[in-house]
Amino acid sequence: MSEMSPASTLARYEVVAFRLAEQDFCIDINVVREIRGWSPPTVLPNAPFHVKGVINLRGAVVPVVDLAKRLGLGDTKPTDRNVIIIVMLGKQTIGLVADVVSDILAIAEEQIKPVPEIAGEQARELVTNVITLDDGRMLRKVDLSRVLAGPQAHGGLIRTSGVT
């Protein structure tokens, strides 16, 4: 078994790859706390359009977000095969509905490409990069801080008061 050189170690980082609406996405592994099986959330009245409800996570009330719906890919109709990816953004814990978690991948810097300008400003606001894989797949790297925060006009989940 060969060891990686310090230079190659610095040029790689890990992501959690998952599927939404038959599309491949990923998020930085550093925000992921756990991956849970599907459990129906308790619906909250007047919640943002993409919030399915809340679950009890070891005594903490955690909002569950339909990430596919938030990204404009349609409403997820969860089954027992879906998972909830528990992430930590700042001090807030959030659950993300995914069809399946497919991989944990080490990504080299040269695999990370910018989102083409033709994709439009809103797409580039939510998806920061496209990652090309050796098997021909392309992952869209989601910026959860933008997807879940954002201005209230965008239906954001996390509210930041007094911060610009």
C-alpha positions in Angstrom: 0.0 0.0 0.0 1.5 3.3 -1.0 1.1 6.5 1.0 0.0 9.8 -0.6 2.5 12.6 -0.7 1.7 15.7 1.3 1.1 17.7 -1.9 -1.5 15.2 -3.3 -3.2 15.1 0.1 -3.6 18.9 0.1 -5.1 18.8 -3.4 -7.9 16.5 -2.5 -11.0 16.9 -0.4 -14.0 14.6 0.4 -17.6 15.0 -0.6 -20.8 13.0 0.0 -22.4 12.1 -3.3 -26.2 11.6 -3.4 -29.1 11.5 -5.9 -32.1 13.8 -6.2 -34.7 13.4 -8.9 -32.4 11.0 -10.9 -29.6 13.6 -10.8 -26.2 13.4 -9.0 -25.2 16.0 -6.5 -22.6 16.3 -3.7 -21.9 18.3 -0.5 -18.7 18.8 1.5 -18.3 15.9 3.9 -17.3 18.3 6.7 -20.9 19.5 7.1 -22.4 15.9 7.2 -23.1 14.6 10.7 -25.0 11.4 9.9 -27.1 9.6 7.3 -30.5 8.3 8.6 -33.2 6.1 7.1 -36.4 7.8 6.1 -38.9 8.7 8.9 -41.9 10.9 8.1 -41.5 14.4 9.5 -44.1 16.3 11.5 -45.5 19.0 9.2 -45.3 22.6 10.3 -48.0 25.0 9.1 -46.8 28.0 7.0 -43.2 26.6 6.7 -41.2 27.5 3.6 -42.3 25.6 0.5 -39.3 23.2 0.6 -39.5 22.3 4.3 -41.2 18.9 4.7 -41.5 19.3 8.5 -39.4 18.4 11.6 -38.1 15.3 13.1 -36.9 14.4 16.6 -33.1 13.7 16.5 -32.2 12.5 20.0 -34.3 15.2 21.7 -33.5 18.0 19.2 -36.2 19.3 16.8 -34.6 19.3 13.3 -36.1 20.8 10.1 -36.2 18.4 7.1 -35.7 20.1 3.7 -36.8 18.7 0.4 -33.6 19.6 -1.4 -34.9 18.6 -4.8 -37.9 20.9 -4.4 -35.6 23.7 -3.3 -33.4 23.2 -6.3 -36.4 23.3 -8.7 -36.4 19.6 -9.5 -39.9 18.8 -8.3 -41.4 17.5 -5.1 -39.9 14.4 -3.6 -42.4 11.7 -2.8 -40.5 9.9 0.0 -40.5 6.1 0.3 -38.7 3.8 2.8 -35.7 3.9 0.4 -35.1 7.6 0.9 -32.6 8.9 3.4 -32.2 12.0 5.5 -28.7 13.5 5.4 -28.2 15.3 8.7 -25.9 18.4 8.2 -24.6 21.1 10.5 -24.5 24.6 9.1 -23.1 27.0 11.7 -25.0 26.1 14.8 -28.1 24.8 13.0 -28.8 21.1 12.4 -30.8 20.4 9.3 -32.0 17.2 7.6 -31.9 16.9 3.8 -34.1 14.4 1.9 -32.2 12.4 -0.7 -33.1 9.5 -2.9 -30.0 7.7 -1.9 -26.4 8.4 -0.8 -24.2 6.9 -3.4 -20.6 7.5 -2.4 -18.1 9.3 -0.2 -15.5 10.5 -2.7 -12.0 12.0 -2.5 -12.0 14.7 -5.2 -8.8 16.1 -6.8 -8.6 19.8 -7.6 -8.4 19.1 -11.4 -11.8 17.4 -11.3 -13.5 20.6 -10.1 -14.9 22.8 -12.9 -16.8 26.1 -12.7 -20.5 26.1 -13.6 -20.9 27.4 -17.1 -22.2 31.0 -17.4 -25.0 29.9 -19.7 -26.5 28.0 -16.8 -27.7 31.3 -15.4 -27.1 33.3 -12.3 -29.6 31.5 -10.1 -28.1 28.1 -11.0 -24.6 29.3 -10.3 -25.8 30.8 -7.0 -27.0 27.4 -5.7 -24.5 25.0 -7.4 -20.9 26.2 -7.0 -19.0 23.7 -9.2 -19.4 20.7 -11.4 -17.1 17.7 -10.5 -16.2 15.3 -13.3 -15.6 11.7 -12.3 -13.5 9.1 -14.1 -16.7 7.0 -14.7 -18.2 9.8 -16.8 -20.6 11.0 -14.2 -20.8 14.7 -13.3 -21.7 15.8 -9.8 -23.2 19.2 -9.0 -21.6 20.6 -5.8 -24.4 22.3 -3.8 -23.6 25.3 -1.6 -25.9 24.6 1.3 -25.2 27.9 2.9 -26.8 29.6 -0.1 -29.5 27.0 -0.7 -30.7 27.0 2.9 -30.0 30.6 3.9 -30.6 33.2 1.1 -33.0 36.0 1.3 -36.5 35.4 2.5 -37.7 36.1 -1.0 -36.0 32.9 -2.1 -37.7 30.9 0.6 -34.6 30.5 2.7 -34.6 28.3 5.8 -32.0 29.9 8.0 -32.6 33.5 9.0 -29.7 35.8 9.5 -30.6 39.0 11.3 -28.5 42.1 10.8 -25.9 40.3 8.6 -25.4 41.4 5.0 
